[in-house]
Amino acid sequence: MTKDAQGNEALFVKAATLAAHFRDEAGTRLQRPSFDYATAVTAFAEPLPEQPMAMDGVLDQLALKAEPGLHSMTGPRFFGWVIGGSHPMGVAADFLTSAWGQNAGNHAASPASAAAETTAAQWLLELLDLPRQSSVGFVTGATVANFTCLAAARGAVLHAAKWDVEANGLFGAPPISVLIGDDAHTTVFSALQFLGLGRDRVLRVATDDQGKILPQAFSEAISSVDGPCIVILQAGQINTGACDGFAELIELARSKQAWVHVDGAFGLWAQASPNKRHLTAGVDEADSWAVDGHKWLQAPYDCGYAIVRDELAHRRAMTIAASYLPLTNDGERDPSHYVPELSRRARGFATWALIKHFGRDGIRALVDQACESAALLAGRLSQEPGIAVLNEVVLNQLIVRFGDAEHGDRLTQATIRTLQQDGTAFCGGALWRGQQVMRISVTNYQTDLTEAARAADAIIDAYRSARRQLQL
């Protein structure tokens, strides 16, 4: 073994040891950072180093400075956002991905990276029961997945109107009508902004008390459409977990030859569970789907999938070509044809490893366990006088309000602050229908019924403490 190899092994073992120590404490440490941003800046701030420092010493300092400012996003009672637990299998594969140092831009630069994506893409389509001919782009997350799919949608509806947007841009193009629910996720509006379709010029469609598009309102909205049209539906509303009525809405959209895109960042994984897939019935009839890997699949950051039924429309929107880049032969899948990046991380390895580890049954169990834990949380909280769960808990999302109409906003915010300070569990807040609420997202593979019960107790204790603080 060479001297460099010995040094690499010691360094990588040290990094793995530090990582394992951090992860082993995920269930017992505070589910929030010890440092706020200002304290973390102070910890990292120092003059520009003039001299080299030994690599093992740098790792020690990095861990020492960083860990107090890290959320316990890998912990079993972290419910602040819809965040998976970065399962050790995916993390280990990601270690190798970093060590291999592959630029996964195309199939010639890294044949193994492209091959892993090819197989993982086929597996994903089977797991989610989407059209098997669909193309899959491995992107950073649902934000870029929505962008990528909507770029394909923009190109396809204008192509049908005899306009080449990829070549000629939007100047002079036929206008595109975009229909979207009032409670769509903010990243979808961002994608429309980035694509020149505008976040405010859309036709917003009324939703019900769970955030689902109202079919009658949708029917009236689309009846006024003439010309190129994109419809955006949702699997898993970020606060309630509600899914749009895909079968009925897609049939209405087809009457205007609209492209139907589904933002399914976490909710599309209901397709993997026989117990939950009734919520997404008909979703396979859409034209494109955005979904995260770093949520219910528990992939490490960053990982998302842009899935498009029409592979040609996908490639037309995303292909990056240059004389120095290799051509694709028949039957070869070039990753750069399906994402907006050229140089990028080889995300397919971690996805392949996780699906290989869990299998179909394991992924179904991940979804079911999170939903069962969310239901337990809802049941326990609802039993406490003064606590109300405002949504139908159909998946893994809860929105909770504390107190009466007069004091509800103050008490809800005080409960969230008290819970976060305690650190046994972490939840964030949001505004829902003009009221302050606590948002609870159960997505971590470690959150079983025992952890959910412990979190429920912590939330109830925080509520009671907040009531005393406010003298209510």
N, C-alpha and C positions, 0 to 999 in steps of 0.2 A: 504494500500500500504506500502510495507516495505521501510526502509531507502535506501537500495540498489536500489530498483525499482525507488524511487523518484530521486536518483542520476543519474540513467540511463536515465530517461525521460528528465531531465534537460540537460544532456550532449548531448543526441541525438537531442533534439530540437535546441540546440545551433549550433550543426554541420549543421543541415538542414537550419538554418537561415543564417549562413555564406555561405553555398552553394547557397541558393536562391539569396542572395545579389550579389554574383559573377555572377550568370547566368543572373540576371536581367540587369546587366550592359554590357552584351556581345555585344549588338548592338551599344553602345555608347563609349565604351572604345577603346583605340588604339588596332588595330588588330595585335599587336606585343608585346613582353615583354618590360617592362621599364628597367629591369636589364639584362645585359649579364651574361654569365656563371661565370666570375671572380667575379662580384659584388654579384651574388647569393651565391657563395661559402663564401664570406666574411660575408654575412647576416646570413648564417647558422652556420658558424664556431664559436665554443666556447669550453672550456674545458669540459671533460666528467663530467656530473652532478653527484654530490656526494649525494645529498638529493632528496627525492621525491618532485614533484611539482603537485599542484592541476590540475585535468584534464581539467577544463574549461580554466585555464590559459595556458595550453599547446596548446589547440586548438587556442586560440587567437594568440599565438606566431607563430604557424604553418601558419595560414592564413596571418599574417603580413609579415613573411619572404618569403613565397612562392609566393603569388599572383603577386608581381612585376616581378617575373621571369617566369610567365606563358604566353605562346602564347594564343591568343584568338581563340583557335581551335573550340570553340563552337559558335563563332561569325558568322554573316551572310555574311561577306566579307573576310573571311579567305579562300584563294585558294592555299595555299602553297603546299599542298600535297593532295592526295585523302583521305579526312578525313570527316567522318560524324559529325553531331553536338551533339552526345550523347543526344538524345531526353529525355526530362524530365520523360516521362513514363518509359523508360528503366533505367534511373538513379534512380528513386524511387524504382523500382523493385530491382535494384542492392543494394540500401540501405538495403532493407530487406534481400537480399542474404547475405550481410556482417553480419547483426545482427543475422541471423539464424545460421551462422557459420558452414555450412554443408560441409563436405568433400564428394564431388560428385563422388568419385572413383568407387563405385559400387551400385547396386540397393538395397542391403541389408543395407548398411551403411546409405543411405538416399533415402528411397523409393520415396518421393515426388520429389526430384531432378531428379531421373531417369524417373519418370512419366512425368514431365514437358518436359524433352528432347524428350521422345517418341512422345508426341503430337506435339511439336514444329517441330520435324523432319518431321513428316507427312505433316504438313502445309507447310514447306519449299519446299518439293518435289512438292506439288501442285502449289505453287506460281511460282516456277522456271520451272514447267512443265518438270520434269525429271522423269525417270522410277520409278514408285512408290515402287518397291521392293528394291530400293537402300538403303544402310545403310548410316547413318550420324553420324560423330564424331564431337563433339563440342570442338573446339580447340582455341588456342589463336588468330589466324588470318590466313591470306592466306599463310604466310610463312610456318607455321606448317601444314596447310591443304595440301599444295603442297607436303611437306615431307611425310605426312601420305598416301596420295593417291599414290605417286610414290613408297612408300614402298610396298603397295598392288600390284602395277603394277610389280615391280621387282620380288616379290614372285610368281605372277601368270604366267609371261612369263617363269620363270625358272621352275616352277612346270610343265608346259606343256612340258618342255625339260627334265623332269625326274630328276630335281635337287631341293632339299629342302634347300633353302637359309636360312630360319629361323633357321633350325637346324645346317646346315653345313657351313654357311657363303659363302663368294664369292671365297675363295681359291679353285681353281680347277673347278669353275663353268663355264658353257658355257658363252662366252662373250655376252653382251647385246648391241645391236645397239640402240642409242638414237638419234632421229631426233628432232630438235628444230629450231624455227625461229631465225634469226639474231637479232631481236628486242624483244626477250623475256625478261621478268622482271628478274632482278638480283637474286631475291629470289628463282627462279626456279633453277638457276645454283647452288645456295647454297644448295638446297635440294639434288641435284645430288651429290654434294660434300659430304654431310653428309652420303649419302647412299652408298658411295664407288663406284659410277658410274662415278665420275669425272666430273668436270665442263668444262674441256678443251678437253676431248676425244669424245665429242658429234659430230654429223654431223650437222653443222649449215647450214640452208637453207636460200637462198636469199629472201629478202622481197622487197615490192614496196615502193613508197615514203610515204606511210602512215603506214608502218611497218607490213603490211599483208604478209603472206607467198605467194610466187609466185607459182601457181599450177604446172607450167612446171618444175620449179626448184625442187619442192617436188617430182614430178613424177620421175625425173632423180635420185634424191637421194635415194628414197626408192627402186628403181629397182635394186640397188646394194646391198641391204640388204639380208643377209642369216642368219637364226637363230632367236633367241629371239629378239624382237624389241619393243621399247616404242616410241610413237610419242607424242610430247607435242605441243598443239595448244593454242591459246590465244583469250579470249573474253575481249577486252578492252586494247589496247596498252597504256602504262602508259602516253605517251605524246600526242597521237593523238586520243585515244579512239577506234581505228580501231579494227575490229574483223576478224579473219581468215575465209576463206570460208569453213565452217565445212562440209557441205554435200559432196563436191567434194573431199576434203582432206581425210575425214574419209573413203570414198569408196576406195581411193587409199591405205590407210593404211591397210584396211581389206584384200587386195590382198596378204599381207605378214603376216596375222594373228597378226598384231601389237596391243598392248594395246594403246588406245588413251586417253590421259589425257588433260584436259582443265584447264588452269589457268584463272579463271574468277573472280578475286578478286572483281572487281566492275562491269565489263561489263556483267557478267552473269545475273545481275538484269534486263537487257534489256528484258529478258524472261517474266518479270512481266508486261510489258507495251505493249498493242496491237499496239501502235504507233512505237515501237522500236524493236520488236522481230524479224522482218525480218532480222535484223543485225546478229542474232544468229541462223538463220534457220539451222536445222540439228544438232545443238549442243547436242541434247538429244541422238544422236546415239553414243556418246563417251562412255568410260568405267568409267571415274572418273572426278570429277569436284572439284576445290577449289574455295571458295567464302568467302568474308568477311561479317560479320554482322555489324562491326563498320564503314562501309562505308555507302552504300545507305539505309540500314535498320535503321541506326542511333542508333545502340546499343552502350552502353558504352564499353570502353576498359576493358578487351580484349575479342574479340568474332570473331570466324571464323568457317567455316564448311567444313569438309572433306567428300565428298559424293562419294560413290563407288557403281557401279551397282552390282558387285559380292560380296554379303555380306560375303561369306565364305572367299574370298581372303582378304577382309578387316580385318576380325577377325584373320585370320591366321597370318597377318603381325603385329597385334597390341595387341592381347590378353596377359594380364599379369596374370599368374596363380601362386598360392602358397597354401599350405595346410590350412592356416588360412583365406583365402579368400573364400567367399560363392560360391557354384556352381550355375549355371543358369538353371532354369527349363524351359520346353518348353513354348514358348510364352513370356518369360521374356527378356527384353533388358537390358544388363549390360553395362553401359557407358564405363567402362574400356576396353571393347573389341574393341573400335573403335578409341582410341587416345593413344599417347605415354606416357601419364601421368597416375599415379594412384591417388595420392593426388592432388586435383585440385578444382578450384572454380566451383560452381554450375551455369554454364553459361546459362542453359536452362531457368531459371526463367525470365531473362530479355528478351530473345528472345520470349518466350511465351507471355509476357506482351505486347511487342511491336506489334506483329502480331495481338493479341487480340484487341489492341487499334486501329491500323490503318485499319485492314481488307484488303482484296485484293484491294479494290478501293483506299484506302489511300496509299498503297504502290505503286500502279500504278501512283498515283498523285505525289508522291515523285520523282519518276524517271522522269516523264514528266516535272515537274516544273524545275528540275535541267537542263534538256536538253534545255528547252525553254530559261532559263536564260543564259545558255552558248551561245546559238544562238544569243541572244540579245547582249551580250558582243562582240561577234565576229563581228556582224553587225556594232555596234557603233565604235569599234576600227578601222575597215576597212575603215571607212569614213574619218579618219584623215590622211592627207597626210604624208607619211613617216612611217606609221605603216602597217605591213603586217601580216595577219593571215596565217600561213603556212600549216595548215591541213584542211581537210574536217571535219567540226564540226558535227559529226554524233551522238555523245553522250554528255558527260559533260566536255570534255577535249579540251583545246586550247593551241597551241604554237604560240607565237607572237614574231616578230622581228621588231626592230626599226632602221630606218636609211637606208643608202645605203650600197652597197657592201664594200666601203672603210672604213666606220665608224660604220658599223652595230654592231660589237662585243662590241666596247667601249660604244656606245650609249645604247645598250640593257642592258649591265651591269649597266651603270649609271642610267638608268630608274628604274631598279629593286631596286637599293640602295635608290634612291630618294623616291620611293613609300613606301618602308619599313620604312624609317625614318619618313615619313609623318604619317603613321599608319592608314589612312582611310581604306585601304585595304591591304592585304598581299598576295604577290605572290613570288614564287621562280624562280630560273633559272635552265637551263639545257643545255646540248650540243646536238644538233640534226643535223645530217648529216654534222658535222664539223662546225656548226655555233652556236653562243650563242643565246639562246631564253629565253623568259619568259614563264613559265608554269602556266596555270590557270586551276584549278580543281574545278568544281562547284558540291559540294556534300552535302551541309548543308541544312537541311529542312527549314531553315529560309531565304534562298537565293531566293527571288521572283524577279519578273521583276523590281520592284522599287529598290531593293538592287543591282541588277545587273547593272542598269543604274547608280546608285551612284558610284559603283566600276569602271565602264567604265570612268566616268568623272575623277575619281582620277588617273587612269592610264594615261589618256591623259594629265592631268595636270603635272604628274610626267615626262612624255616624253618631254613636252614643257620646263619644268624647266631644265631637263638634257641637252637638246639642248643648252639652254642659258649658262649653266655651262661650257659646252665643246666648246662654241662659234662656233656652227655649224649652 
